[in-house]
Structure formats: C-alpha cells, structure tokens
Amino acid sequence: MSKNFTKRDLVLKISHETGETQETVFNIVQKTLDYLNAALAEGKTVEIRNFGVFEVRVSKPRIGRNPNKPQNDIPIPSRPVVRFKPGKEMREMVEKLDPKKIKK
C-alpha cells in the first residue's frame, strides 16, 4: 500500500463499510469536494467539526531569489492561499505519532 491515502482509498473504505456501490460513494465524495472547493473559491471559510478549518488568506508580497542566480531579486506579489488548521481531535491523534516512524 502506498504511503499516500487517496480519494480512491477513501471511496473503497466507505463503500466496503456501508455496502454502497463504489460509484455511489465516489459521486458523494466528489460532490462534497466540489462544494468545498466552490465555497473556498468564493472566499468562504469551511469548518468541519472535529476535523478542521479551511480558510482563504492573502499571502504577503515578498522578495524571492533564484537559487541559480541569487543576485537577482524577484518580486512575488500577494495572492490568495488556502490554509488548513486541524481540529482538536485530529491534532491529538497526530501528536501521538512517533516521529521516527513517519515516512517522508
């Protein structure tokens, strides 16, 4: 099994647990993600209790440098970015992980 947990993995687990067809579960998961994306695209904050909060913030403008040509400064404008803040339950579960066992 891959170190990544994909949308397909999610669909398979839910389908197996609920007895629903993979197609039905996929459509529900995809619709959920579509609605989350649409809300974020409107600048709304998406809060999912016991999971976390997605919010759109504006990054500050800054100066970047090309590692191959560090003498050249490149202005990077501010832009909207999505930030995720995990909920209490997720944070507590992740804190229990042994850092040495996490694959990179």
N, C-alpha and C positions, 0 to 999 in steps of 0.2 A: 504494500500500500504506500502511496505517495505521502510525503510529509505535509502536503497541502490538502485541505479539506475543500472540495469544490462544490459548485451548485449541484452537479450530478450526484455526488456523495450524499448531499442533503436530501435530494429527491428520493434516492434509493432507500435511505434510512426511514424517511417519513412514510413512503409507500409500503415498506415492509411492516412498519409498526401499526399503520392504520388499516391496511388491506386495500387501500385505494390504488387505482392504476397509476403507473409512473407518469402517464400523460396528464392525468388529472392533477396530480401533485405538482408536476412541472409547471402547468398553467397557473396554479395558485401561487407558487413560489415566484414565478416570473412576473405575474401581475403585482404581487407585493413589492418586488424590487422596482418595477416600473413606477408605482405610486410613490415610493420613497425618493426615487430619482427626480420625479416631477416636482415634489414638494421642495427638495433641495434646490432645484433649478429655479424655483420661484423665490429663493432666499429664505424659506421657512426652516425652522428648527424641527427636527424629527426626534421625538423622545419615545423610546420603547422601554417601558418599566422593566426593571431587573435585568436589562441588557445594556443600555447605554443611550447616549445622546449624540446625534449627528447635527452639526451646525455649520453654517456658511460664515466664514470670516474673511476679512480682507487682509492679505499679507502686506507688510510694509515694503515700500520700494527700497532697494539696496543695490550695492555695487558688487558685481561678480567678476571673476577673473578666469581666463582660460588657463588651465594648468600648463599647457604647452607654450603659452605666451603670457606669462604673468605680468608683464609690463603694460598690457592693455587692459584697461578697466572697461567693463561692460555694464551699463545701467540696466537693472532689472526692475521693471515697473511693478506697482502693486497690482494684485489680482485676487479674485475670489478663490478661496480654497475651502475644502471640506475638512472639518476637524471631527474626531470621534473621541468622546470621553466615556470610558466604560462605566457601567453601573456598579453599585456596591457588590452585588453577588458575583459578577464577572471578575472584578478586581480581586476579591477574596480567593476565588478559585485559581486565578493565575498566580497569585502570590504564593500559593502552596507548591508551585512547580520548583523542581530542583534545577537551578541554572546550568549545572554541568550536563544535564540530560537533554537540554534543548538543542535540537539540530539546527544548524544555520544553513 
